[in-house]
């Protein structure tokens, strides 16, 4: 169940971060409310996940996979350029998460 909580935490963080630009510096009410709710859900679910998953592993997965998802969303929906260095960087992040899971979860 801890990994379900972590998946929800990652999804909520990605959703909140996706709204960040729409808040226009926190001047638009509903995107700002959506971002705040998403981040509260993300941290709440992360707190539940770390009851059973080591904090370092859970945080690496939360931040790393969230970062990779945001880069993909930025490229696919927000018109952000996807360069070779971004692809390599995301690959390294995902590789680091995998290594931490293989070595740190035991």
C-alpha positions in Angstrom: 0.0 0.0 0.0 2.9 2.3 0.6 3.8 2.3 -3.1 0.2 3.3 -3.9 0.5 6.2 -1.5 3.8 7.2 -3.2 2.2 6.9 -6.7 -0.6 9.3 -5.5 2.0 11.6 -4.0 4.0 11.7 -7.3 0.8 12.3 -9.3 -0.4 15.1 -7.1 3.0 16.8 -7.1 3.1 16.6 -10.9 -0.5 18.0 -11.1 0.4 20.8 -8.8 3.6 21.7 -10.5 1.7 21.6 -13.9 -0.5 24.4 -12.5 2.4 26.5 -11.3 2.6 28.6 -14.6 -1.2 29.0 -14.7 -1.2 30.7 -11.3 0.7 33.6 -12.9 2.7 34.3 -9.8 -0.2 33.3 -7.5 -2.4 36.1 -8.9 -5.1 33.7 -10.3 -7.3 32.2 -7.6 -8.4 28.8 -8.9 -5.1 27.6 -10.3 -3.5 28.7 -7.0 -6.1 26.8 -5.0 -5.6 23.8 -7.2 -1.8 23.9 -6.7 -2.1 24.2 -3.0 -4.6 21.3 -2.7 -2.3 19.2 -5.0 0.8 19.9 -2.9 -1.0 19.2 0.4 -2.2 15.9 -1.0 1.3 15.2 -2.3 3.0 15.8 1.0 0.2 13.9 2.9 0.6 10.9 0.7 4.4 11.1 0.9 4.2 11.1 4.7 2.0 8.0 4.6 4.4 6.3 2.1 7.5 6.9 4.3 6.0 4.9 7.1 7.0 1.7 5.1 9.4 2.9 2.5 12.8 4.3 3.5 12.7 8.1 3.4 15.7 8.4 1.0 14.2 5.9 -1.5 10.7 7.4 -1.3 12.0 11.0 -1.7 14.2 10.0 -4.6 11.3 8.3 -6.4 9.0 11.2 -5.6 11.3 14.0 -6.7 13.0 12.1 -9.6 9.9 10.6 -11.2 8.1 13.9 -10.7 10.9 15.8 -12.4 10.9 13.4 -15.3 7.1 13.7 -15.7 7.2 17.5 -15.5 9.9 17.6 -18.3 7.7 15.3 -20.4 4.6 17.5 -19.7 6.5 20.6 -20.5 7.6 19.3 -23.8 4.3 17.7 -24.8 1.8 20.4 -23.6 3.6 23.6 -22.6 5.7 24.1 -25.7 9.1 23.7 -23.9 11.9 22.5 -26.1 13.2 19.0 -25.5 17.0 19.0 -26.0 19.4 16.1 -25.9 20.8 17.4 -22.6 17.3 17.3 -21.0 16.7 13.7 -22.3 20.1 12.6 -20.9 19.5 14.4 -17.6 16.1 12.7 -17.2 17.7 9.4 -18.1 20.3 9.9 -15.4 17.6 10.8 -12.8 15.6 7.7 -13.6 18.7 5.6 -13.5 19.5 7.0 -10.1 16.0 6.2 -8.8 16.4 2.6 -10.1 19.8 2.2 -8.4 18.5 3.6 -5.1 15.5 1.2 -5.3 17.7 -1.8 -6.1 20.3 -1.0 -3.4 18.5 1.1 -0.8 15.2 -0.5 -0.4 16.6 -3.6 1.4 
